[in-house]
Amino acid sequence: MIGDEDFGLKPYLMRQFPYRQSRSDESKEKYNVGLCGARRVVENTFGILAQKWRIFYRSIKTKTTILIIKTACVLHNFLWTKKK
């Protein structure tokens, strides 16, 4: 999972190094830039899904959340290939 500095540090979460750490270490700064790019792709993709299926505009607190997201991705890809 990808998050920003607002999320607590967890073993399953990739997040940026704090600004003060990264500005003095070039490798940490490169990591932050790459992770920011990956996070932007995920946010844009989720925005596209939310435009098609309004269920993503509210919080989903069910046991089927992962199934709903996977299904929306499959439907989106199916509809996208049919347009071509």
Helices and strands as residue ranges (DSSP letters): H 19-22, H 26-52, G 54-57, H 65-83
